[in-house]
Amino acid sequence: MAALEIVQIVGLALVAAVLVVVLRPLRPELALLLSVAAGVVLFLLVVDKVAAVVGVMRELAGRAGVNALYLGLILKIVGIAYIAEFGAQVCRDAGEGALAAKVELAGKVLVLVLAVPVLVAVLDTLLALLP
Amino acid sequence: MGANIDLILKIAGVGILTAVLHAVLEHAGKKEQAHLATLAGVAIVLIWVVQLLGNLFDQVKSVFRLF
């Protein structure tokens, strides 16, 4: 089943790439939108699988007794990183490297904000260990 | 799957159509209409892509529980 999916995905990417190359000299702005749409469609094709894997990870973490808060935090960080990366790559495709760098910076800041509670927990544990 | 590849082909079609329309109108000496046609094509495609992006962000939000 997964083998058929990859054939589908590669075929779609190939068609989209040819269309983008045809469109770029004629209408560069529409070529950019087309490549964005192709990227979104490719991700939407595999997002179900990602959801299944995430479900398995949650179940394993529950069985291993990992605090659900931390796993949720990690997944949130992965989601933020994915969206930020997507936006940055679109900006870079459009030739706006500076804008892409800002998007990446914003993603890093948001991840840092989410990670602060974990940092505080680590420091609390360290303080408890100290005599 | 079918709807998604349809959207990509639709966008490419609109792009080629606007390019041809732009060339024809410019050749006929109607620069204003040529630019308006280009703008209309970009706006239509932008609406589609924004809807698709909203769909993507909703999916990512629900997979990673980003609320």
N, CA and C atoms of all chains as a GROMACS GRO file, in nm:
protein
  594
    1MET      N    1   0.083  -0.120   0.000
    1MET     CA    2   0.000   0.000   0.000
    1MET      C    3   0.087   0.125   0.000
    2ALA      N    4   0.189   0.126   0.087
    2ALA     CA    5   0.277   0.243   0.095
    2ALA      C    6   0.355   0.259  -0.035
    3ALA      N    7   0.388   0.145  -0.102
    3ALA     CA    8   0.461   0.152  -0.228
    3ALA      C    9   0.378   0.226  -0.334
    4LEU      N   10   0.248   0.198  -0.336
    4LEU     CA   11   0.162   0.266  -0.432
    4LEU      C   12   0.154   0.415  -0.401
    5GLU      N   13   0.149   0.447  -0.271
    5GLU     CA   14   0.142   0.588  -0.232
    5GLU      C   15   0.262   0.666  -0.285
    6ILE      N   16   0.381   0.605  -0.273
    6ILE     CA   17   0.500   0.680  -0.315
    6ILE      C   18   0.498   0.702  -0.466
    7VAL      N   19   0.443   0.605  -0.541
    7VAL     CA   20   0.432   0.626  -0.686
    7VAL      C   21   0.340   0.744  -0.714
    8GLN      N   22   0.226   0.747  -0.642
    8GLN     CA   23   0.132   0.858  -0.658
    8GLN      C   24   0.200   0.991  -0.629
    9ILE      N   25   0.273   0.994  -0.517
    9ILE     CA   26   0.333   1.121  -0.472
    9ILE      C   27   0.438   1.168  -0.572
   10VAL      N   28   0.523   1.075  -0.617
   10VAL     CA   29   0.628   1.114  -0.712
   10VAL      C   30   0.565   1.160  -0.843
   11GLY      N   31   0.460   1.092  -0.887
   11GLY     CA   32   0.394   1.134  -1.010
   11GLY      C   33   0.338   1.274  -0.998
   12LEU      N   34   0.271   1.299  -0.884
   12LEU     CA   35   0.212   1.432  -0.863
   12LEU      C   36   0.321   1.539  -0.861
   13ALA      N   37   0.431   1.508  -0.791
   13ALA     CA   38   0.540   1.606  -0.781
   13ALA      C   39   0.599   1.635  -0.918
   14LEU      N   40   0.613   1.529  -0.998
   14LEU     CA   41   0.671   1.546  -1.132
   14LEU      C   42   0.582   1.635  -1.218
   15VAL      N   43   0.450   1.606  -1.217
   15VAL     CA   44   0.358   1.687  -1.297
   15VAL      C   45   0.362   1.832  -1.251
   16ALA      N   46   0.359   1.851  -1.117
   16ALA     CA   47   0.360   1.988  -1.064
   16ALA      C   48   0.488   2.058  -1.102
   17ALA      N   49   0.602   1.986  -1.097
   17ALA     CA   50   0.730   2.050  -1.128
   17ALA      C   51   0.732   2.095  -1.274
   18VAL      N   52   0.682   2.008  -1.364
   18VAL     CA   53   0.680   2.046  -1.507
   18VAL      C   54   0.593   2.169  -1.526
   19LEU      N   55   0.474   2.170  -1.461
   19LEU     CA   56   0.384   2.284  -1.477
   19LEU      C   57   0.448   2.412  -1.423
   20VAL      N   58   0.518   2.401  -1.309
   20VAL     CA   59   0.584   2.520  -1.252
   20VAL      C   60   0.690   2.571  -1.348
   21VAL      N   61   0.767   2.480  -1.405
   21VAL     CA   62   0.874   2.523  -1.497
   21VAL      C   63   0.814   2.589  -1.621
   22VAL      N   64   0.699   2.535  -1.669
   22VAL     CA   65   0.635   2.597  -1.785
   22VAL      C   66   0.585   2.737  -1.749
   23LEU      N   67   0.529   2.750  -1.628
   23LEU     CA   68   0.461   2.874  -1.590
   23LEU      C   69   0.558   2.984  -1.547
   24ARG      N   70   0.679   2.944  -1.500
   24ARG     CA   71   0.767   3.044  -1.437
   24ARG      C   72   0.802   3.161  -1.529
   25PRO      N   73   0.844   3.137  -1.654
   25PRO     CA   74   0.876   3.254  -1.738
   25PRO      C   75   0.754   3.336  -1.777
   26LEU      N   76   0.636   3.271  -1.782
   26LEU     CA   77   0.516   3.344  -1.824
   26LEU      C   78   0.462   3.428  -1.710
   27ARG      N   79   0.433   3.361  -1.596
   27ARG     CA   80   0.372   3.430  -1.482
   27ARG      C   81   0.442   3.383  -1.355
   28PRO      N   82   0.549   3.449  -1.315
   28PRO     CA   83   0.624   3.398  -1.198
   28PRO      C   84   0.541   3.393  -1.070
   29GLU      N   85   0.445   3.489  -1.052
   29GLU     CA   86   0.367   3.489  -0.928
   29GLU      C   87   0.274   3.368  -0.922
   30LEU      N   88   0.217   3.331  -1.038
   30LEU     CA   89   0.130   3.213  -1.039
   30LEU      C   90   0.213   3.086  -1.025
   31ALA      N   91   0.337   3.088  -1.076
   31ALA     CA   92   0.423   2.970  -1.057
   31ALA      C   93   0.451   2.948  -0.910
   32LEU      N   94   0.473   3.058  -0.836
   32LEU     CA   95   0.497   3.046  -0.692
   32LEU      C   96   0.375   2.986  -0.623
   33LEU      N   97   0.254   3.039  -0.657
   33LEU     CA   98   0.133   2.987  -0.592
   33LEU      C   99   0.114   2.840  -0.626
   34LEU      N  100   0.147   2.803  -0.751
   34LEU     CA  101   0.132   2.663  -0.791
   34LEU      C  102   0.226   2.574  -0.711
   35SER      N  103   0.349   2.621  -0.689
   35SER     CA  104   0.441   2.535  -0.614
   35SER      C  105   0.397   2.524  -0.468
   36VAL      N  106   0.340   2.633  -0.413
   36VAL     CA  107   0.286   2.625  -0.276
   36VAL      C  108   0.173   2.522  -0.270
   37ALA      N  109   0.081   2.531  -0.367
   37ALA     CA  110  -0.032   2.438  -0.368
   37ALA      C  111   0.017   2.294  -0.380
   38ALA      N  112   0.118   2.272  -0.466
   38ALA     CA  113   0.169   2.135  -0.481
   38ALA      C  114   0.229   2.085  -0.350
   39GLY      N  115   0.302   2.173  -0.282
   39GLY     CA  116   0.360   2.132  -0.153
   39GLY      C  117   0.253   2.095  -0.053
   40VAL      N  118   0.146   2.178  -0.046
   40VAL     CA  119   0.040   2.150   0.050
   40VAL      C  120  -0.028   2.018   0.017
   41VAL      N  121  -0.055   1.995  -0.113
   41VAL     CA  122  -0.123   1.872  -0.152
   41VAL      C  123  -0.036   1.751  -0.116
   42LEU      N  124   0.095   1.761  -0.140
   42LEU     CA  125   0.184   1.648  -0.107
   42LEU      C  126   0.182   1.621   0.042
   43PHE      N  127   0.181   1.729   0.124
   43PHE     CA  128   0.178   1.704   0.267
   43PHE      C  129   0.044   1.644   0.309
   44LEU      N  130  -0.065   1.694   0.250
   44LEU     CA  131  -0.197   1.643   0.288
   44LEU      C  132  -0.210   1.494   0.257
   45LEU      N  133  -0.134   1.447   0.155
   45LEU     CA  134  -0.142   1.305   0.121
   45LEU      C  135  -0.081   1.217   0.229
   46VAL      N  136   0.018   1.269   0.304
   46VAL     CA  137   0.084   1.185   0.404
   46VAL      C  138   0.045   1.220   0.547
   47VAL      N  139  -0.040   1.324   0.564
   47VAL     CA  140  -0.065   1.368   0.701
   47VAL      C  141  -0.141   1.261   0.782
   48ASP      N  142  -0.220   1.179   0.713
   48ASP     CA  143  -0.292   1.073   0.785
   48ASP      C  144  -0.193   0.976   0.850
   49LYS      N  145  -0.088   0.942   0.773
   49LYS     CA  146   0.013   0.849   0.826
   49LYS      C  147   0.082   0.910   0.948
   50VAL      N  148   0.114   1.041   0.937
   50VAL     CA  149   0.178   1.109   1.050
   50VAL      C  150   0.089   1.099   1.172
   51ALA      N  151  -0.042   1.120   1.151
   51ALA     CA  152  -0.135   1.114   1.264
   51ALA      C  153  -0.133   0.976   1.327
   52ALA      N  154  -0.127   0.870   1.244
   52ALA     CA  155  -0.124   0.734   1.298
   52ALA      C  156   0.002   0.712   1.381
   53VAL      N  157   0.117   0.759   1.329
   53VAL     CA  158   0.244   0.742   1.402
   53VAL      C  159   0.240   0.817   1.534
   54VAL      N  160   0.184   0.939   1.531
   54VAL     CA  161   0.175   1.017   1.654
   54VAL      C  162   0.087   0.946   1.756
   55GLY      N  163  -0.022   0.885   1.708
   55GLY     CA  164  -0.108   0.810   1.799
   55GLY      C  165  -0.032   0.696   1.865
   56VAL      N  166   0.047   0.622   1.786
   56VAL     CA  167   0.126   0.512   1.843
   56VAL      C  168   0.225   0.566   1.946
   57MET      N  169   0.289   0.680   1.914
   57MET     CA  170   0.385   0.738   2.009
   57MET      C  171   0.317   0.774   2.139
   58ARG      N  172   0.196   0.831   2.129
   58ARG     CA  173   0.124   0.868   2.251
   58ARG      C  174   0.094   0.744   2.335
   59GLU      N  175   0.052   0.637   2.266
   59GLU     CA  176   0.018   0.515   2.341
   59GLU      C  177   0.142   0.457   2.408
   60LEU      N  178   0.255   0.455   2.335
   60LEU     CA  179   0.379   0.402   2.393
   60LEU      C  180   0.422   0.486   2.514
   61ALA      N  181   0.409   0.619   2.499
   61ALA     CA  182   0.448   0.706   2.610
   61ALA      C  183   0.359   0.681   2.731
   62GLY      N  184   0.229   0.660   2.704
   62GLY     CA  185   0.139   0.631   2.815
   62GLY      C  186   0.177   0.502   2.884
   63ARG      N  187   0.215   0.400   2.805
   63ARG     CA  188   0.252   0.272   2.864
   63ARG      C  189   0.383   0.282   2.943
   64ALA      N  190   0.476   0.366   2.891
   64ALA     CA  191   0.605   0.378   2.958
   64ALA      C  192   0.597   0.473   3.077
   65GLY      N  193   0.483   0.534   3.099
   65GLY     CA  194   0.467   0.621   3.215
   65GLY      C  195   0.532   0.757   3.198
   66VAL      N  196   0.557   0.799   3.071
   66VAL     CA  197   0.610   0.934   3.048
   66VAL      C  198   0.497   1.034   3.074
   67ASN      N  199   0.533   1.144   3.137
   67ASN     CA  200   0.433   1.248   3.162
   67ASN      C  201   0.373   1.296   3.029
   68ALA      N  202   0.240   1.289   3.020
   68ALA     CA  203   0.174   1.324   2.893
   68ALA      C  204   0.201   1.470   2.855
   69LEU      N  205   0.223   1.552   2.957
   69LEU     CA  206   0.250   1.695   2.931
   69LEU      C  207   0.372   1.713   2.842
   70TYR      N  208   0.478   1.634   2.872
   70TYR     CA  209   0.602   1.652   2.799
   70TYR      C  210   0.589   1.604   2.655
   71LEU      N  211   0.521   1.490   2.636
   71LEU     CA  212   0.505   1.441   2.499
   71LEU      C  213   0.423   1.541   2.417
   72GLY      N  214   0.315   1.594   2.480
   72GLY     CA  215   0.234   1.693   2.409
   72GLY      C  216   0.316   1.814   2.369
   73LEU      N  217   0.406   1.854   2.462
   73LEU     CA  218   0.493   1.968   2.435
   73LEU      C  219   0.583   1.940   2.315
   74ILE      N  220   0.642   1.819   2.313
   74ILE     CA  221   0.733   1.786   2.203
   74ILE      C  222   0.657   1.787   2.070
   75LEU      N  223   0.536   1.730   2.072
   75LEU     CA  224   0.459   1.726   1.947
   75LEU      C  225   0.423   1.867   1.902
   76LYS      N  226   0.387   1.952   2.001
   76LYS     CA  227   0.355   2.091   1.965
   76LYS      C  228   0.476   2.157   1.900
   77ILE      N  229   0.595   2.132   1.957
   77ILE     CA  230   0.717   2.193   1.903
   77ILE      C  231   0.742   2.144   1.761
   78VAL      N  232   0.719   2.014   1.739
   78VAL     CA  233   0.737   1.960   1.604
   78VAL      C  234   0.641   2.028   1.507
   79GLY      N  235   0.516   2.046   1.550
   79GLY     CA  236   0.418   2.112   1.464
   79GLY      C  237   0.459   2.254   1.430
   80ILE      N  238   0.501   2.330   1.533
   80ILE     CA  239   0.545   2.468   1.509
   80ILE      C  240   0.664   2.469   1.414
   81ALA      N  241   0.759   2.378   1.435
   81ALA     CA  242   0.877   2.374   1.350
   81ALA      C  243   0.837   2.344   1.206
   82TYR      N  244   0.740   2.251   1.189
   82TYR     CA  245   0.700   2.219   1.052
   82TYR      C  246   0.638   2.339   0.983
   83ILE      N  247   0.545   2.406   1.052
   83ILE     CA  248   0.476   2.519   0.988
   83ILE      C  249   0.575   2.631   0.958
   84ALA      N  250   0.666   2.658   1.054
   84ALA     CA  251   0.764   2.766   1.032
   84ALA      C  252   0.854   2.733   0.914
   85GLU      N  253   0.896   2.607   0.906
   85GLU     CA  254   0.983   2.565   0.795
   85GLU      C  255   0.911   2.582   0.662
   86PHE      N  256   0.783   2.542   0.660
   86PHE     CA  257   0.703   2.554   0.538
   86PHE      C  258   0.696   2.700   0.492
   87GLY      N  259   0.661   2.789   0.587
   87GLY     CA  260   0.651   2.930   0.551
   87GLY      C  261   0.784   2.986   0.505
   88ALA      N  262   0.892   2.946   0.574
   88ALA     CA  263   1.023   2.999   0.537
   88ALA      C  264   1.063   2.952   0.398
   89GLN      N  265   1.032   2.827   0.367
   89GLN     CA  266   1.070   2.777   0.234
   89GLN      C  267   0.991   2.845   0.124
   90VAL      N  268   0.862   2.874   0.152
   90VAL     CA  269   0.784   2.946   0.051
   90VAL      C  270   0.844   3.084   0.027
   91CYS      N  271   0.880   3.152   0.136
   91CYS     CA  272   0.941   3.285   0.121
   91CYS      C  273   1.071   3.276   0.043
   92ARG      N  274   1.153   3.172   0.074
   92ARG     CA  275   1.281   3.160   0.007
   92ARG      C  276   1.262   3.131  -0.142
   93ASP      N  277   1.158   3.049  -0.173
   93ASP     CA  278   1.125   3.020  -0.313
   93ASP      C  279   1.091   3.148  -0.387
   94ALA      N  280   1.023   3.239  -0.318
   94ALA     CA  281   0.982   3.364  -0.382
   94ALA      C  282   1.098   3.462  -0.390
   95GLY      N  283   1.217   3.423  -0.340
   95GLY     CA  284   1.333   3.511  -0.348
   95GLY      C  285   1.342   3.607  -0.232
   96GLU      N  286   1.263   3.585  -0.125
   96GLU     CA  287   1.265   3.674  -0.009
   96GLU      C  288   1.339   3.606   0.105
   97GLY      N  289   1.472   3.601   0.092
   97GLY     CA  290   1.551   3.532   0.194
   97GLY      C  291   1.541   3.598   0.330
   98ALA      N  292   1.533   3.732   0.332
   98ALA     CA  293   1.527   3.803   0.460
   98ALA      C  294   1.398   3.768   0.535
   99LEU      N  295   1.287   3.765   0.458
   99LEU     CA  296   1.158   3.732   0.519
   99LEU      C  297   1.162   3.590   0.574
  100ALA      N  298   1.225   3.499   0.498
  100ALA     CA  299   1.235   3.360   0.543
  100ALA      C  300   1.312   3.352   0.674
  101ALA      N  301   1.420   3.430   0.684
  101ALA     CA  302   1.499   3.427   0.808
  101ALA      C  303   1.414   3.476   0.925
  102LYS      N  304   1.329   3.577   0.901
  102LYS     CA  305   1.244   3.628   1.009
  102LYS      C  306   1.143   3.522   1.052
  103VAL      N  307   1.086   3.452   0.953
  103VAL     CA  308   0.989   3.347   0.988
  103VAL      C  309   1.057   3.240   1.073
  104GLU      N  310   1.180   3.204   1.035
  104GLU     CA  311   1.252   3.103   1.112
  104GLU      C  312   1.280   3.153   1.254
  105LEU      N  313   1.316   3.280   1.264
  105LEU     CA  314   1.342   3.337   1.396
  105LEU      C  315   1.217   3.331   1.482
  106ALA      N  316   1.102   3.367   1.422
  106ALA     CA  317   0.977   3.364   1.497
  106ALA      C  318   0.947   3.222   1.543
  107GLY      N  319   0.971   3.123   1.456
  107GLY     CA  320   0.949   2.984   1.495
  107GLY      C  321   1.038   2.945   1.612
  108LYS      N  322   1.164   2.987   1.609
  108LYS     CA  323   1.255   2.952   1.719
  108LYS      C  324   1.208   3.015   1.849
  109VAL      N  325   1.164   3.142   1.841
  109VAL     CA  326   1.118   3.210   1.963
  109VAL      C  327   0.998   3.138   2.021
  110LEU      N  328   0.903   3.099   1.935
  110LEU     CA  329   0.783   3.032   1.984
  110LEU      C  330   0.817   2.897   2.046
  111VAL      N  331   0.912   2.825   1.984
  111VAL     CA  332   0.954   2.696   2.042
  111VAL      C  333   1.018   2.720   2.178
  112LEU      N  334   1.098   2.826   2.188
  112LEU     CA  335   1.164   2.856   2.316
  112LEU      C  336   1.060   2.885   2.423
  113VAL      N  337   0.955   2.961   2.385
  113VAL     CA  338   0.850   2.993   2.482
  113VAL      C  339   0.784   2.864   2.532
  114LEU      N  340   0.761   2.769   2.439
  114LEU     CA  341   0.698   2.643   2.482
  114LEU      C  342   0.793   2.563   2.570
  115ALA      N  343   0.926   2.578   2.548
  115ALA     CA  344   1.020   2.494   2.621
  115ALA      C  345   1.052   2.549   2.759
  116VAL      N  346   1.012   2.673   2.788
  116VAL     CA  347   1.046   2.732   2.918
  116VAL      C  348   0.994   2.649   3.037
  117PRO      N  349   0.870   2.599   3.036
  117PRO     CA  350   0.826   2.518   3.150
  117PRO      C  351   0.916   2.396   3.175
  118VAL      N  352   0.964   2.333   3.069
  118VAL     CA  353   1.052   2.217   3.086
  118VAL      C  354   1.182   2.260   3.152
  119LEU      N  355   1.235   2.375   3.106
  119LEU     CA  356   1.359   2.426   3.164
  119LEU      C  357   1.341   2.452   3.313
  120VAL      N  358   1.227   2.513   3.348
  120VAL     CA  359   1.199   2.540   3.489
  120VAL      C  360   1.191   2.410   3.568
  121ALA      N  361   1.129   2.307   3.506
  121ALA     CA  362   1.117   2.179   3.576
  121ALA      C  363   1.255   2.119   3.600
  122VAL      N  364   1.344   2.130   3.498
  122VAL     CA  365   1.480   2.076   3.514
  122VAL      C  366   1.552   2.149   3.626
  123LEU      N  367   1.539   2.282   3.627
  123LEU     CA  368   1.607   2.360   3.732
  123LEU      C  369   1.552   2.324   3.869
  124ASP      N  370   1.419   2.303   3.879
  124ASP     CA  371   1.359   2.264   4.007
  124ASP      C  372   1.417   2.132   4.054
  125THR      N  373   1.430   2.036   3.961
  125THR     CA  374   1.486   1.906   3.997
  125THR      C  375   1.629   1.920   4.047
  126LEU      N  376   1.706   2.004   3.976
  126LEU     CA  377   1.844   2.026   4.018
  126LEU      C  378   1.850   2.086   4.157
  127LEU      N  379   1.764   2.184   4.184
  127LEU     CA  380   1.765   2.249   4.315
  127LEU      C  381   1.727   2.150   4.424
  128ALA      N  382   1.634   2.057   4.389
  128ALA     CA  383   1.594   1.958   4.488
  128ALA      C  384   1.709   1.862   4.517
  129LEU      N  385   1.795   1.837   4.417
  129LEU     CA  386   1.908   1.746   4.437
  129LEU      C  387   2.014   1.810   4.526
  130LEU      N  388   2.027   1.943   4.516
  130LEU     CA  389   2.131   2.009   4.595
  130LEU      C  390   2.099   1.998   4.743
  131PRO      N  391   2.200   1.981   4.827
  131PRO     CA  392   2.176   1.970   4.970
  131PRO      C  393   2.136   2.104   5.031
  132MET      N  394  -0.766   1.272  -0.311
  132MET     CA  395  -0.658   1.264  -0.410
  132MET      C  396  -0.701   1.329  -0.541
  133GLY      N  397  -0.820   1.289  -0.591
  133GLY     CA  398  -0.865   1.341  -0.720
  133GLY      C  399  -0.883   1.491  -0.717
  134ALA      N  400  -0.947   1.540  -0.609
  134ALA     CA  401  -0.973   1.684  -0.598
  134ALA      C  402  -0.842   1.760  -0.590
  135ASN      N  403  -0.741   1.699  -0.525
  135ASN     CA  404  -0.616   1.771  -0.504
  135ASN      C  405  -0.539   1.790  -0.634
  136ILE      N  406  -0.526   1.681  -0.711
  136ILE     CA  407  -0.454   1.695  -0.839
  136ILE      C  408  -0.533   1.785  -0.932
  137ASP      N  409  -0.667   1.782  -0.919
  137ASP     CA  410  -0.751   1.873  -0.996
  137ASP      C  411  -0.713   2.018  -0.969
  138LEU      N  412  -0.690   2.048  -0.840
  138LEU     CA  413  -0.660   2.186  -0.804
  138LEU      C  414  -0.529   2.232  -0.869
  139ILE      N  415  -0.428   2.142  -0.867
  139ILE     CA  416  -0.298   2.179  -0.927
  139ILE      C  417  -0.315   2.205  -1.076
  140LEU      N  418  -0.390   2.116  -1.143
  140LEU     CA  419  -0.410   2.136  -1.287
  140LEU      C  420  -0.489   2.262  -1.314
  141LYS      N  421  -0.587   2.290  -1.224
  141LYS     CA  422  -0.667   2.412  -1.241
  141LYS      C  423  -0.578   2.536  -1.231
  142ILE      N  424  -0.488   2.535  -1.131
  142ILE     CA  425  -0.400   2.651  -1.113
  142ILE      C  426  -0.310   2.670  -1.235
  143ALA      N  427  -0.254   2.558  -1.284
  143ALA     CA  428  -0.168   2.568  -1.402
  143ALA      C  429  -0.247   2.620  -1.521
  144GLY      N  430  -0.372   2.571  -1.536
  144GLY     CA  431  -0.456   2.616  -1.647
  144GLY      C  432  -0.483   2.765  -1.639
  145VAL      N  433  -0.518   2.812  -1.518
  145VAL     CA  434  -0.543   2.956  -1.503
  145VAL      C  435  -0.417   3.034  -1.536
  146GLY      N  436  -0.302   2.983  -1.493
  146GLY     CA  437  -0.177   3.054  -1.521
  146GLY      C  438  -0.150   3.067  -1.669
  147ILE      N  439  -0.164   2.956  -1.741
  147ILE     CA  440  -0.136   2.961  -1.886
  147ILE      C  441  -0.239   3.049  -1.956
  148LEU      N  442  -0.366   3.038  -1.912
  148LEU     CA  443  -0.472   3.119  -1.972
  148LEU      C  444  -0.446   3.267  -1.953
  149THR      N  445  -0.406   3.303  -1.828
  149THR     CA  446  -0.379   3.446  -1.804
  149THR      C  447  -0.260   3.492  -1.885
  150ALA      N  448  -0.160   3.406  -1.900
  150ALA     CA  449  -0.043   3.446  -1.977
  150ALA      C  450  -0.083   3.473  -2.123
  151VAL      N  451  -0.164   3.382  -2.178
  151VAL     CA  452  -0.207   3.400  -2.318
  151VAL      C  453  -0.293   3.525  -2.331
  152LEU      N  454  -0.386   3.540  -2.234
  152LEU     CA  455  -0.476   3.655  -2.238
  152LEU      C  456  -0.398   3.786  -2.231
  153HIS      N  457  -0.298   3.784  -2.144
  153HIS     CA  458  -0.214   3.902  -2.129
  153HIS      C  459  -0.144   3.936  -2.261
  154ALA      N  460  -0.088   3.831  -2.325
  154ALA     CA  461  -0.017   3.854  -2.451
  154ALA      C  462  -0.112   3.907  -2.558
  155VAL      N  463  -0.231   3.845  -2.567
  155VAL     CA  464  -0.326   3.885  -2.672
  155VAL      C  465  -0.373   4.029  -2.650
  156LEU      N  466  -0.411   4.059  -2.526
  156LEU     CA  467  -0.463   4.194  -2.497
  156LEU      C  468  -0.355   4.299  -2.517
  157GLU      N  469  -0.232   4.263  -2.479
  157GLU     CA  470  -0.124   4.360  -2.496
  157GLU      C  471  -0.099   4.384  -2.646
  158HIS      N  472  -0.109   4.275  -2.723
  158HIS     CA  473  -0.088   4.287  -2.867
  158HIS      C  474  -0.195   4.373  -2.930
  159ALA      N  475  -0.318   4.367  -2.874
  159ALA     CA  476  -0.428   4.446  -2.929
  159ALA      C  477  -0.423   4.589  -2.880
  160GLY      N  478  -0.318   4.622  -2.802
  160GLY     CA  479  -0.305   4.759  -2.757
  160GLY      C  480  -0.390   4.793  -2.637
  161LYS      N  481  -0.441   4.689  -2.563
  161LYS     CA  482  -0.525   4.716  -2.445
  161LYS      C  483  -0.446   4.681  -2.321
  162LYS      N  484  -0.354   4.769  -2.284
  162LYS     CA  485  -0.265   4.738  -2.172
  162LYS      C  486  -0.342   4.730  -2.041
  163GLU      N  487  -0.441   4.820  -2.024
  163GLU     CA  488  -0.518   4.823  -1.898
  163GLU      C  489  -0.585   4.689  -1.874
  164GLN      N  490  -0.658   4.641  -1.978
  164GLN     CA  491  -0.730   4.516  -1.963
  164GLN      C  492  -0.634   4.400  -1.941
  165ALA      N  493  -0.516   4.408  -2.006
  165ALA     CA  494  -0.419   4.300  -1.989
  165ALA      C  495  -0.377   4.289  -1.843
  166HIS      N  496  -0.350   4.404  -1.781
  166HIS     CA  497  -0.308   4.401  -1.641
  166HIS      C  498  -0.422   4.356  -1.551
  167LEU      N  499  -0.544   4.400  -1.585
  167LEU     CA  500  -0.660   4.358  -1.503
  167LEU      C  501  -0.680   4.208  -1.512
  168ALA      N  502  -0.661   4.152  -1.632
  168ALA     CA  503  -0.678   4.006  -1.648
  168ALA      C  504  -0.575   3.932  -1.563
  169THR      N  505  -0.451   3.981  -1.566
  169THR     CA  506  -0.347   3.919  -1.484
  169THR      C  507  -0.384   3.924  -1.337
  170LEU      N  508  -0.431   4.043  -1.295
  170LEU     CA  509  -0.467   4.060  -1.154
  170LEU      C  510  -0.579   3.966  -1.115
  171ALA      N  511  -0.678   3.951  -1.204
  171ALA     CA  512  -0.791   3.862  -1.174
  171ALA      C  513  -0.742   3.718  -1.158
  172GLY      N  514  -0.655   3.677  -1.250
  172GLY     CA  515  -0.604   3.539  -1.241
  172GLY      C  516  -0.530   3.517  -1.111
  173VAL      N  517  -0.444   3.611  -1.074
  173VAL     CA  518  -0.368   3.596  -0.949
  173VAL      C  519  -0.463   3.591  -0.830
  174ALA      N  520  -0.568   3.676  -0.832
  174ALA     CA  521  -0.660   3.678  -0.718
  174ALA      C  522  -0.733   3.545  -0.704
  175ILE      N  523  -0.780   3.491  -0.818
  175ILE     CA  524  -0.854   3.363  -0.813
  175ILE      C  525  -0.764   3.254  -0.755
  176VAL      N  526  -0.643   3.245  -0.809
  176VAL     CA  527  -0.553   3.139  -0.762
  176VAL      C  528  -0.516   3.161  -0.616
  177LEU      N  529  -0.500   3.288  -0.577
  177LEU     CA  530  -0.464   3.318  -0.438
  177LEU      C  531  -0.574   3.269  -0.344
  178ILE      N  532  -0.700   3.289  -0.384
  178ILE     CA  533  -0.811   3.242  -0.299
  178ILE      C  534  -0.804   3.090  -0.282
  179TRP      N  535  -0.782   3.017  -0.393
  179TRP     CA  536  -0.772   2.871  -0.383
  179TRP      C  537  -0.659   2.829  -0.290
  180VAL      N  538  -0.542   2.894  -0.312
  180VAL     CA  539  -0.425   2.852  -0.236
  180VAL      C  540  -0.443   2.884  -0.088
  181VAL      N  541  -0.507   2.998  -0.059
  181VAL     CA  542  -0.527   3.033   0.082
  181VAL      C  543  -0.621   2.933   0.149
  182GLN      N  544  -0.725   2.892   0.076
  182GLN     CA  545  -0.814   2.790   0.133
  182GLN      C  546  -0.739   2.660   0.159
  183LEU      N  547  -0.654   2.622   0.063
  183LEU     CA  548  -0.576   2.498   0.079
  183LEU      C  549  -0.482   2.509   0.198
  184LEU      N  550  -0.421   2.628   0.213
  184LEU     CA  551  -0.328   2.648   0.325
  184LEU      C  552  -0.402   2.640   0.458
  185GLY      N  553  -0.522   2.699   0.462
  185GLY     CA  554  -0.601   2.689   0.584
  185GLY      C  555  -0.632   2.544   0.618
  186ASN      N  556  -0.662   2.466   0.517
  186ASN     CA  557  -0.686   2.323   0.534
  186ASN      C  558  -0.563   2.255   0.594
  187LEU      N  559  -0.445   2.289   0.535
  187LEU     CA  560  -0.320   2.228   0.584
  187LEU      C  561  -0.295   2.264   0.730
  188PHE      N  562  -0.314   2.392   0.764
  188PHE     CA  563  -0.285   2.434   0.901
  188PHE      C  564  -0.382   2.366   0.998
  189ASP      N  565  -0.509   2.351   0.957
  189ASP     CA  566  -0.604   2.280   1.043
  189ASP      C  567  -0.558   2.137   1.068
  190GLN      N  568  -0.511   2.072   0.959
  190GLN     CA  569  -0.467   1.933   0.974
  190GLN      C  570  -0.349   1.924   1.069
  191VAL      N  571  -0.249   2.015   1.048
  191VAL     CA  572  -0.131   2.011   1.135
  191VAL      C  573  -0.170   2.037   1.279
  192LYS      N  574  -0.264   2.133   1.297
  192LYS     CA  575  -0.309   2.164   1.434
  192LYS      C  576  -0.373   2.044   1.499
  193SER      N  577  -0.455   1.970   1.422
  193SER     CA  578  -0.524   1.858   1.485
  193SER      C  579  -0.428   1.740   1.508
  194VAL      N  580  -0.327   1.723   1.420
  194VAL     CA  581  -0.234   1.611   1.440
  194VAL      C  582  -0.146   1.637   1.562
  195PHE      N  583  -0.091   1.759   1.573
  195PHE     CA  584   0.004   1.787   1.680
  195PHE      C  585  -0.063   1.854   1.801
  196ARG      N  586  -0.198   1.862   1.801
  196ARG     CA  587  -0.274   1.924   1.910
  196ARG      C  588  -0.222   2.062   1.944
  197LEU      N  589  -0.207   2.145   1.843
  197LEU     CA  590  -0.159   2.283   1.865
  197LEU      C  591  -0.280   2.373   1.887
  198PHE      N  592  -0.329   2.381   2.008
  198PHE     CA  593  -0.446   2.468   2.023
  198PHE      C  594  -0.413   2.587   2.112
   0.00000   0.00000   0.00000
